[in-house]
Structures are given as structure tokens and as C-alpha cells.
Amino acid sequence: MSKYPFRFTFKPPVESQRELIHKWLRQDYISEWIHGQGLQNTFNGLEKFFQYQAEGKELGRKTEITQHWVGYDGDKPFVYLLTSNVFKQSRDEYAKYSETEGSAITLDIFIFDQDYLGKGLASDVIQQFLISHFSDIAEVFIDPEKRNERAVHVYQKVGFRIVGEFIAAWHPVPHHIMRLNMKDLVNF
């Protein structure tokens, strides 16, 4: 439990939010960063996530599917987050950048409510999300496009460091691989 009061809360989405999430993902300023196969993969992953929920399957640290989250400011949903477990003993792209023992995850974040853009909230959202749900994790990886300088700046502000580069199969342009040691974040 954090020693800091949190403004934001984060919960798995429910099926009644499907259309809201689809609408969010189709906004023009979002489609610059997620489109084509990447967008379709996200939609498919959301359906698989809902299926897991409906079947009552555990969505824990050993789950191989992407976990979906909606962040709220009070009762207002405004941010969409995705996490996936990194399996360090596999050929996972991120595993080769691991520097510590313990579990690791990947993170994607999209602030969808335009009232929340440009307000300097993204770093707080990331910190609060990770501390409230992943304080037991050793490392977090995030992979923005190299040209997304705004996102890279926010991630560096949180404590992520660039550790590598790759070309994504779903969008063949250069992406950074950025790594955060959770010990540093939890002790902030």
C-alpha cells in the first residue's frame, strides 16, 4: 500500500464498456499511434480478455493474455492501459533487456479523454497505476515509437530509460524499448 493518496483508480473494463473503448481507439489523435494490425490486435485482445472474465479464469502474473484496464478520475473514465506479463525464460523480446530478478510486465497507455491531454497528468497516472497494481513487479517495459517524443519524455519523467530499439511487426517503424526498475518508482 502506498504512503501517498491517489487521485486515480484503475479497474478491468466490463463488457458494457466495449463500445466506449472502440470509440476511444478510433479517435484521430490516437490512430496516429495505433492502427492497422496493432489496432486489430488490441480489439482481438480485448475480446479474449472479456472471454477470460466471463469464464472466471484467473488473470494473474502467469497469464499469457494482455490485461486491459480503464483508469478513472472519480467516476469518469479517461485512460486505457494494457499490461502483459514478460516471460523471462522464453524468447520474449523484452526478456533480453531484463536487468533484475523477479517478474516483469509491459505497459501501454492511452489518455483518451481530450480534457486530460496536455495537463501534465500522464506521469502521475503511470506512477499511480504501477504502484497500486504492480508494486510486486521488478521491471516494467514500454515501447513507444521513436518519433513519439512527447510520450518518450513522459516515460523518462516517470523513470523509464531507453535500453534498446526494435521494429514492430504490427507497425514497421523504429520503436524504443524503455525499462523502469520498479524499486526506483516504489521508493519515490
Buried (B, 14 or more C-beta within 10 A) or exposed (E): EEEEEEEBBBEBBEEEBBEBBEEBBEEEEBEEBBBEEBBEBBEEBBEEBBEBBEEEEEBEEEBEBBBBBBBBBEEEBBBBBBBBBBBBEEEBBBBEBBEEEEBBBBBBBBBBBEEBEEEEBBBBBBBBBBBBBBEEBBBBBBBBBEEBEEBBEBBBBBBBEBBBEEEBEEBEEEBBBBBBBBEEBBEE
